[in-house]
Amino acid sequence: MGLFRKRKLDRSAVAVRSMKTLLILSLVAEVGGCAARPLHVPLDPRVDFAAHSEHRGLVVDRAEGGQPAVLVPASTLPFTSGPTYVLEADGKTMAALWVKDAGHITVRQAADPAAPVLGRVQAHWHHGAISLTFTPVAGPELHTTEFQRTDGPVGPAVLGPQITTAPDIRGFYQADVLDSTGTPVGWLRVRIAPYMEASRVYDGVLPDSVQEPLATAAVELVDSDIDYIEDHATNVYLGN
């Protein structure tokens, strides 16, 4: 519990990245008149959800029953009840995300605070290793395991604070999605490497109740957690 409070107080990765991304988007719009084209990231044919992180936000490349989209900061004024992010496709808002804190996201159908709730995603940390809970409106609650290392350099077995230097985080990590009985019903993976088309690639096989907006919210929580880990890791290339 202490570590969770420390994360809430010691980091504001969600808000900081929102501001940085919004600034970059504004500069791109001013200079080029439009946002840069998304990166082309090869997709694993087995997955029904895939996304990657780039300068303008999280880009959803594949979603079962959905479409390619981008998660960008919402144009919400401070101290108002508007969303933190919006999920957009073809210039239209598909869903909106309210980030309560580092561990809670509420997903609604639109950027209106009165819009119907699609579900919620919550992050948990056990000894600093992240896991997730999905609470979709149209389905039962689901949980993930911690993200276990499945490939990459020799390093910590799970995605968490045991990672002390920047190169240690590189690799593939995968979490099982479990139903209420503990039976695996899907999985979610993150690949972290500096030499891929995108430095962070997310994909997985998810239950029907975890639609594109909820899956994107889960990825946002994990991506924010990776930001936190990298921000607190020693950058050996700088000699610090």
C-alpha positions in Angstrom: 0.0 0.0 0.0 2.9 2.3 0.8 4.4 1.7 -2.6 1.1 2.5 -4.3 0.8 5.8 -2.4 4.4 6.6 -3.3 3.6 6.0 -7.0 0.6 8.3 -6.7 2.6 11.1 -5.0 6.1 10.6 -6.5 5.0 10.3 -10.1 2.5 12.1 -12.3 3.4 10.3 -15.5 -0.2 10.4 -16.8 -0.5 14.2 -16.4 3.1 15.0 -17.5 2.9 12.9 -20.6 -0.5 14.4 -21.4 1.1 17.9 -21.3 4.1 16.8 -23.3 2.0 15.0 -26.0 -0.4 18.0 -26.3 2.6 20.3 -26.8 4.1 18.1 -29.4 0.8 17.8 -31.2 0.4 21.6 -31.2 3.9 22.1 -32.6 3.3 19.5 -35.3 0.1 21.1 -36.3 1.7 24.5 -36.5 4.7 23.3 -38.6 3.1 20.7 -40.8 -0.6 21.4 -40.7 -1.3 17.9 -39.6 0.0 15.1 -37.4 2.7 12.8 -38.7 1.6 9.5 -40.2 1.6 6.6 -37.8 4.5 4.2 -37.8 4.1 0.9 -39.6 4.5 -1.8 -37.0 4.3 -5.5 -38.2 1.5 -7.4 -36.4 1.5 -10.9 -35.0 -1.3 -12.7 -36.9 -2.4 -14.5 -33.8 -3.6 -11.4 -31.9 -6.9 -9.6 -31.9 -5.6 -6.4 -30.3 -2.4 -4.6 -31.1 -1.1 -1.1 -30.3 2.2 0.8 -30.1 3.5 3.9 -28.4 4.8 6.9 -30.4 5.2 10.6 -29.9 1.6 11.6 -30.5 0.1 9.0 -28.1 -0.9 5.3 -28.1 -1.8 4.1 -31.6 -4.2 1.1 -31.8 -3.3 -0.9 -34.9 -5.8 -3.7 -34.5 -8.9 -4.3 -32.5 -11.5 -7.1 -32.6 -14.7 -5.4 -33.8 -13.0 -2.0 -33.7 -10.7 0.0 -36.0 -7.3 1.6 -35.9 -7.4 4.6 -33.6 -5.1 6.9 -31.6 -5.3 7.8 -27.9 -4.5 11.5 -27.4 -4.9 14.0 -24.5 -8.3 15.6 -24.4 -8.8 19.4 -24.7 -10.0 19.5 -21.1 -9.5 22.7 -19.0 -7.9 22.2 -15.6 -10.3 21.6 -12.7 -13.1 20.6 -15.0 -14.9 17.3 -15.2 -13.8 16.4 -18.7 -11.8 13.4 -19.8 -8.0 13.0 -19.6 -7.8 11.2 -23.0 -10.0 10.6 -26.0 -9.7 7.6 -28.4 -10.1 8.9 -31.9 -10.6 7.3 -35.3 -11.1 9.1 -38.6 -11.5 12.4 -36.6 -14.3 11.0 -34.5 -14.3 10.2 -30.7 -14.8 6.5 -30.1 -14.5 6.7 -26.3 -13.1 8.9 -23.6 -10.9 8.0 -20.6 -11.0 9.6 -17.2 -7.8 8.9 -15.3 -8.6 9.2 -11.6 -5.0 8.5 -10.5 -2.0 6.3 -11.4 -4.2 3.2 -10.9 -7.7 3.9 -12.0 -9.3 4.6 -15.4 -13.0 5.0 -16.2 -14.0 4.6 -19.9 -17.1 6.2 -21.3 -18.7 6.2 -24.8 -18.1 9.9 -25.3 -16.3 12.9 -23.8 -19.4 13.9 -21.9 -19.2 13.1 -18.2 -22.8 11.9 -18.4 -22.1 9.5 -21.2 -22.6 5.8 -20.5 -19.7 3.9 -18.8 -18.2 1.1 -20.9 -16.1 -0.1 -18.0 -13.2 0.5 -15.7 -9.6 -0.7 -15.5 -7.6 -0.7 -12.3 -3.9 -1.3 -11.8 -2.5 -3.1 -8.7 1.1 -3.4 -7.6 2.5 -6.4 -5.6 6.0 -5.7 -4.5 6.0 -3.1 -7.3 5.0 -5.5 -10.1 1.9 -4.3 -12.0 -1.3 -6.4 -12.7 -4.7 -5.3 -13.9 -8.4 -5.7 -13.2 -11.0 -5.2 -16.0 -14.5 -4.3 -15.0 -16.5 -4.2 -18.2 -20.2 -3.2 -18.0 -21.0 -5.9 -20.6 -19.2 -8.8 -18.9 -17.7 -10.3 -15.7 -14.7 -8.9 -13.9 -11.4 -10.2 -15.1 -7.9 -10.1 -13.7 -4.4 -10.4 -15.1 -1.3 -11.9 -13.6 1.9 -9.9 -13.3 3.8 -9.3 -16.6 6.4 -12.1 -16.7 9.5 -11.9 -18.8 9.2 -14.4 -21.7 12.1 -13.3 -23.9 15.0 -10.8 -24.1 18.2 -10.1 -22.2 18.8 -11.8 -18.8 17.2 -9.6 -16.3 14.3 -9.3 -13.7 11.6 -11.9 -14.1 8.7 -9.5 -14.0 8.0 -5.9 -15.1 8.6 -3.9 -11.9 11.0 -2.0 -9.7 13.6 -4.7 -9.7 14.7 -3.1 -13.0 17.4 -0.7 -12.0 19.1 0.2 -15.2 17.6 1.3 -18.5 18.8 -1.7 -20.6 17.3 -4.1 -18.0 13.7 -3.3 -19.0 14.3 -4.5 -22.6 12.5 -7.7 -23.5 9.1 -9.3 -23.9 6.6 -9.5 -21.0 3.3 -11.3 -20.9 0.4 -11.4 -18.5 -2.5 -14.0 -18.6 -6.1 -12.7 -18.4 -8.0 -14.8 -15.9 -11.7 -15.2 -15.2 -13.2 -15.4 -11.7 -12.2 -19.1 -11.3 -8.6 -18.3 -12.3 -8.9 -19.9 -15.7 -6.9 -18.2 -18.5 -9.2 -16.6 -21.0 -6.6 -14.5 -22.9 -3.3 -12.7 -22.6 -1.7 -9.3 -22.9 1.9 -8.7 -23.9 4.4 -5.8 -24.2 7.6 -5.9 -26.2 10.2 -3.2 -25.3 13.2 -2.8 -27.5 14.9 0.3 -29.0 15.5 -1.2 -32.4 11.9 -2.1 -33.4 9.7 0.1 -35.5 8.2 1.4 -32.2 10.1 1.1 -28.9 7.0 -0.3 -27.1 4.5 -2.7 -28.9 1.5 -4.1 -27.1 -0.7 -7.0 -28.3 -2.8 -9.8 -27.0 -5.8 -12.1 -27.3 -8.6 -10.7 -25.2 -12.1 -11.8 -24.3 -15.0 -10.3 -26.2 -16.0 -8.2 -23.2 -12.7 -6.3 -23.3 -13.4 -4.1 -26.3 -11.0 -1.7 -27.9 -11.5 1.2 -25.4 -11.0 -0.9 -22.3 -8.0 -2.7 -23.9 -6.5 0.8 -24.7 -7.1 1.9 -21.1 -5.2 -1.1 -19.9 -2.3 -0.4 -22.2 -2.2 3.2 -21.0 -1.8 2.1 -17.4 1.0 -0.3 -18.3 2.7 2.3 -20.6 2.5 4.8 -17.8 4.1 2.3 -15.4 6.9 1.7 -17.9 7.5 5.5 -18.0 7.8 5.4 -14.2 10.2 2.5 -14.2 12.4 4.1 -16.9 12.3 7.5 -15.2 13.7 5.9 -12.0 16.2 3.6 -13.7 19.9 4.4 -14.0 20.8 5.5 -17.6 24.1 3.7 -18.0 24.7 5.5 -21.3 24.8 8.8 -19.5 27.1 7.5 -16.8 24.7 8.6 -14.0 
